[in-house]
Amino acid sequence: MRILVQKFGGTSLATAESRAQAMGHILDARQQGYSLVVVVSAMGRKGDPYATDTLIELLEARESADLRDLDLLLSCGEIISAVTLSSMLRAQGIDTIVLTGGQAGIVTSRQFSSARILNIDPTRILEELKQGRVVIVTGFQGITDQGEITTLGRGGSDTTATALGVELDAEIVHIFTDVEGIMTADPHIVADASRLKTVSYTEICNLAYQGAQVIHPRAVEIAMQKNIPIRVRSTMSKDEGTLVTSSSYAQFMEKRTNDRLVTGITQTTNITQLRINIDGTKAALKVFQTIADHHISVDFISVTPQGVAFTVSNLDVEKAIAHLQQQGFEPAVRRNCAKVAAVGAGIAGVPGVMAQIVEALEAHSIDILQSADSHTTIWCLVEEKDMITAVRALHSKFCV
């Protein structure tokens, strides 16, 4: 049995036109001989009647809402999508069955609103596939070992799709969205951004973690465990989109056309840099222990014997400053920052990449406030007012 998992995001199901396009992809896959598992998100985005954010807004006192109750509410969005799509397929003579996450065998941890998948029993899905049915599974949700409905957090439907793909040993997972694949940069910022034909699991994880929002990185990490390929595609097009696969295969495919150094440029906004003068490692430990004790996430960390620097989300900055001041620290605060990143497996071991980045930003008089690098990524912290220019400059340097 050749199994294909298709996942349709909220924008892919928001209108009658987009739902018809989604149905077309399902019919095409059946004609190609696939046994189909279709994972759906809630319809639309904030403001649309059944979108996740709209459901949240039904609660007048949502800050005090019980997380268990909230998960019950949010699980309704995917159920509405699934039943709506099922009825359209049945009208075309396609036999379907809708399964909630729990009915599909997805068992999660007990963390309401941010549960993690612990186990999947695919028995029910396989039985339905053997009957020739299209199995429509509600994404973003599962059930605990005590029978409680949970949700998987943002990007949860992507995670559902790839986890099912791994458990069912699917041939491939298709992620349908409102863009034609993974781009070399945000096309809203870079007009000449181009679609990538192939990227590695590692590259897309780094792109996603650094701001690209096409697919959730956790979903990619799950697919990578069993080397299940992913295609990121547009619902409104027949184009094959971008193939996400193993590093060796991605490099092989790319070298047939070009020797790519940088895969893409991403950006992250709404961050603040904190710098603190310290005296030795013990003081640095006290700084980061204070931050950790109050559950504040830090990024872009730099530690020297004389001081530490790091960034926090704008949402956490006032809390971070207050707790650090209580411990006797006076952080220097630089607000309105952004992080730009050059991501690419080709960076590893190649000298001079940072020099090219500095050259590109210097040509536009953009100050680098902080920098860091890893095996496949180089990050630069800049002022938010310079972010768009920085992204365009780096894209022009590496991706055109």
C-alpha positions in Angstrom: 0.0 0.0 0.0 1.5 3.3 -1.1 0.5 5.8 1.6 0.6 9.6 1.1 -0.1 12.0 3.9 -1.5 15.4 2.8 -1.9 18.3 5.2 -4.0 21.3 4.4 -3.5 24.5 6.4 -6.1 27.0 7.5 -5.7 29.2 4.4 -6.1 26.1 2.2 -9.6 25.5 3.7 -10.8 29.1 4.3 -13.0 29.6 1.2 -15.1 27.5 -1.1 -12.5 28.1 -3.8 -9.6 26.9 -1.8 -11.5 23.9 -0.5 -12.2 23.0 -4.1 -8.5 23.2 -4.9 -7.7 21.1 -1.9 -10.2 18.5 -3.1 -8.6 18.5 -6.5 -5.2 17.6 -5.0 -6.9 14.7 -3.1 -8.5 13.4 -6.3 -5.2 13.7 -8.2 -3.4 11.6 -5.5 -6.1 8.9 -5.7 -5.7 8.7 -9.4 -2.0 8.2 -8.9 -2.8 5.1 -6.8 -2.1 6.5 -3.3 -3.9 5.5 -0.1 -4.6 8.9 1.4 -4.5 10.3 4.9 -5.5 13.9 4.9 -4.7 16.1 7.9 -6.6 19.4 8.3 -6.1 22.6 10.3 -8.9 24.9 11.4 -10.3 27.1 8.6 -8.8 30.4 7.9 -6.9 32.9 10.1 -7.8 35.3 12.9 -11.2 36.9 12.2 -12.5 33.9 10.2 -15.4 32.3 12.0 -13.8 28.9 12.9 -10.1 29.9 13.0 -8.2 29.0 16.2 -7.6 32.6 17.2 -11.2 33.4 16.6 -12.3 30.5 18.9 -9.9 31.8 21.6 -11.6 35.2 21.4 -15.0 33.7 22.3 -13.7 33.5 25.9 -14.2 36.9 27.5 -11.9 36.1 30.3 -9.4 33.9 28.4 -6.5 34.8 30.6 -8.1 32.9 33.4 -9.5 30.1 31.3 -8.7 26.5 32.3 -6.3 25.0 29.8 -8.2 21.7 29.7 -11.4 23.6 28.8 -9.4 25.7 26.2 -8.2 22.6 24.5 -11.7 21.3 24.2 -12.8 24.5 22.6 -9.8 24.7 20.2 -10.2 21.1 19.0 -13.6 22.1 17.5 -11.9 24.1 14.7 -10.2 21.1 13.1 -13.4 19.0 13.5 -15.4 21.6 11.5 -12.7 21.6 8.7 -12.6 17.8 8.6 -16.3 17.2 8.4 -16.7 20.0 5.8 -14.1 18.5 3.5 -15.5 15.0 4.0 -18.9 16.1 2.9 -17.4 17.7 -0.3 -15.6 14.5 -1.1 -18.6 12.3 -0.5 -20.6 14.5 -2.9 -18.0 13.4 -5.5 -18.5 9.7 -4.7 -15.4 9.4 -2.6 -15.7 7.2 0.5 -14.2 9.1 3.5 -14.1 8.8 7.3 -13.2 11.6 9.8 -11.1 10.7 12.8 -10.2 13.0 15.7 -6.6 12.9 16.8 -7.6 10.4 19.6 -9.6 8.2 17.2 -6.6 8.2 14.9 -4.5 6.7 17.8 -2.5 9.8 18.7 -1.5 9.6 22.4 0.0 12.7 23.9 1.5 14.0 27.1 -0.7 15.7 29.7 0.4 19.2 29.0 -2.8 21.0 27.9 -2.2 23.5 25.1 1.4 22.3 24.4 1.2 18.5 24.5 3.8 16.3 22.8 3.0 13.1 20.9 4.2 10.1 22.9 2.8 7.3 20.7 0.6 6.6 17.7 -1.4 3.4 17.2 -2.1 3.3 13.5 -4.4 0.3 13.6 -7.6 2.2 13.0 -6.2 4.3 10.1 -4.7 1.2 8.4 -8.1 -0.6 8.7 -9.9 2.3 7.0 -7.3 2.6 4.3 -7.7 -1.1 3.5 -11.4 -0.4 3.0 -10.4 2.1 0.3 -11.5 5.2 2.3 -9.8 8.6 2.4 -9.0 9.0 6.1 -9.4 12.7 7.2 -7.6 13.3 10.5 -8.0 16.4 12.7 -4.6 18.0 13.1 -3.2 19.8 16.1 -4.7 17.4 18.7 -4.5 14.1 20.4 -5.6 12.3 23.6 -3.9 11.4 26.8 -3.8 8.0 28.3 -6.6 9.1 30.6 -8.8 10.1 27.7 -8.4 13.9 27.9 -8.3 15.9 24.6 -5.1 17.9 24.2 -3.7 20.3 21.6 -0.1 20.3 20.3 0.6 24.1 20.2 1.3 26.3 17.2 2.2 24.3 14.1 0.6 21.3 15.6 -1.1 20.2 12.4 2.3 20.0 10.6 3.5 17.8 13.5 0.4 15.6 13.2 1.0 15.1 9.5 4.7 14.1 9.7 4.2 12.0 12.8 1.5 10.0 11.0 3.8 9.9 8.0 6.5 8.3 10.1 4.2 5.8 11.8 2.5 4.8 8.6 5.8 4.6 6.7 4.3 7.0 4.1 6.0 7.4 0.8 5.9 11.2 1.3 4.1 14.0 3.2 2.7 16.9 1.3 2.2 20.2 3.3 -0.2 22.5 1.4 -0.1 26.2 2.2 -0.7 29.6 0.6 2.8 29.9 -0.9 4.4 27.9 -3.8 7.1 26.4 -1.6 10.1 27.5 0.5 11.5 30.7 -0.8 15.0 32.2 -0.6 13.6 35.1 1.5 10.2 36.5 2.5 8.7 37.6 -0.8 6.9 40.4 1.0 10.4 41.8 1.7 12.4 40.6 -1.3 10.5 40.9 -4.6 12.9 38.7 -6.5 12.9 35.9 -3.9 12.9 32.5 -5.7 11.5 29.1 -4.9 13.9 26.5 -3.7 13.5 23.2 -5.5 15.2 21.1 -2.8 16.4 21.8 0.8 17.7 19.5 3.5 15.9 18.8 6.8 18.6 20.7 8.7 18.4 23.7 6.4 14.6 24.0 6.7 14.7 23.5 10.4 17.2 26.4 10.7 15.1 28.5 8.3 12.0 27.8 10.4 13.6 28.5 13.7 15.1 31.8 12.4 11.7 33.1 11.2 10.5 31.4 8.1 6.9 30.3 8.8 6.1 27.8 6.0 6.5 24.7 8.2 7.0 24.0 11.9 10.5 22.9 12.6 9.3 20.2 15.0 7.4 18.6 12.2 10.6 18.5 10.1 12.6 16.9 13.0 10.0 14.1 13.2 10.1 13.4 9.5 13.9 13.3 9.6 13.8 10.4 12.2 12.7 8.0 9.4 13.9 10.0 6.4 10.3 10.6 5.2 10.5 13.3 2.5 8.2 16.3 2.6 6.9 18.5 -0.2 5.8 22.1 0.7 3.3 23.1 -2.0 0.7 25.7 -2.8 -2.9 24.6 -2.6 -3.7 26.9 -5.5 -1.2 25.3 -7.9 -0.2 22.0 -9.4 3.4 22.9 -9.0 5.5 20.4 -7.0 6.8 23.0 -4.7 9.9 22.4 -2.5 11.2 19.0 -1.6 12.6 18.6 1.9 14.8 15.6 2.2 18.1 14.2 3.5 21.2 16.5 3.3 23.0 14.2 0.9 20.2 13.9 -1.6 19.4 17.7 -1.4 23.1 18.5 -2.0 23.2 16.0 -4.9 20.1 17.6 -6.5 21.4 21.2 -6.0 24.8 20.4 -7.4 23.2 19.3 -10.6 22.2 23.0 -11.1 24.4 25.1 -8.9 26.8 24.9 -5.9 24.7 26.8 -3.4 26.5 28.5 -0.5 23.5 30.1 1.2 20.0 28.6 1.0 18.0 31.5 2.3 17.8 34.7 4.3 15.4 35.0 7.3 14.5 37.6 9.9 13.0 37.7 13.4 11.6 40.9 14.9 10.3 42.2 18.2 13.4 41.4 20.2 15.4 43.4 22.7 19.1 43.2 23.5 20.3 43.2 27.1 24.0 43.7 28.0 25.3 43.4 31.5 28.8 44.1 32.8 29.9 41.3 35.1 32.9 40.1 37.0 33.6 36.5 36.3 31.8 33.2 35.6 29.9 33.1 38.9 28.2 36.4 38.0 27.2 35.1 34.6 25.7 32.0 36.2 23.6 34.3 38.5 22.4 36.3 35.5 21.2 33.2 33.5 19.9 31.4 36.6 17.7 34.4 37.4 16.3 34.4 33.8 15.8 30.7 33.9 14.0 30.8 37.3 11.4 33.1 35.8 10.9 31.0 32.6 12.2 33.7 30.3 13.6 32.4 27.0 16.9 33.9 25.9 18.6 33.9 22.5 21.8 35.2 20.8 23.9 34.6 23.9 27.4 36.0 24.2 29.5 35.5 27.4 33.0 36.9 28.2 34.7 37.4 31.5 33.7 41.1 31.3 30.1 40.8 30.4 27.1 39.0 28.9 24.8 39.9 26.1 21.6 38.2 25.0 18.2 38.9 23.5 14.7 38.4 24.8 11.3 38.8 23.3 9.7 42.2 23.6 6.9 40.5 25.5 9.4 39.4 28.3 11.8 42.4 28.4 10.2 44.3 31.3 9.9 41.2 33.4 13.6 40.3 32.6 14.8 43.8 33.6 12.8 43.8 36.8 14.2 40.4 38.0 17.7 41.2 37.0 17.6 44.5 38.9 16.3 42.7 42.0 19.5 40.7 41.8 21.7 43.8 41.6 22.3 43.9 37.9 21.7 47.0 35.7 21.3 45.8 32.1 21.9 48.1 29.2 18.8 47.9 27.1 18.7 48.2 23.4 15.1 48.0 22.1 13.7 47.6 18.6 16.2 45.0 17.4 15.9 42.3 14.7 17.8 39.2 13.9 18.8 38.4 10.3 20.2 35.1 9.4 22.0 33.5 6.4 21.2 29.8 6.3 22.8 27.1 4.2 24.5 23.8 4.4 27.2 25.2 2.0 28.4 27.5 4.7 30.1 24.8 6.7 33.9 24.9 6.4 33.9 27.7 3.8 36.2 30.6 4.8 35.1 34.2 4.1 31.4 34.0 4.5 31.3 36.3 7.5 33.5 38.8 5.6 30.9 38.8 2.8 28.1 39.4 5.2 29.9 42.3 6.8 30.7 43.7 3.4 27.1 43.5 2.3 25.8 45.3 5.5 28.6 47.8 5.5 27.7 48.9 2.0 24.4 50.0 3.4 25.9 51.5 6.7 24.1 48.9 8.8 25.7 48.3 12.2 26.1 44.7 13.4 25.2 44.8 17.1 26.0 41.2 17.8 26.7 38.1 15.7 26.9 34.3 16.1 27.3 31.3 13.9 26.7 27.6 13.8 27.4 24.7 11.4 24.8 26.0 8.9 23.8 29.5 10.0 25.3 32.9 10.6 23.1 35.4 12.6 23.5 39.2 12.9 21.6 41.4 15.3 20.7 44.8 13.7 18.4 47.6 14.5 14.8 46.9 13.4 14.7 49.9 11.2 17.6 48.4 9.2 16.1 44.9 9.0 14.4 45.1 5.6 17.5 46.6 4.0 19.7 44.0 5.7 17.6 41.1 4.4 17.6 42.5 0.9 21.4 43.2 1.0 22.2 39.6 2.1 19.8 38.1 -0.4 21.4 40.1 -3.2 24.8 39.0 -2.0 24.2 35.3 -1.8 20.9 34.3 -3.4 20.6 36.0 -6.7 
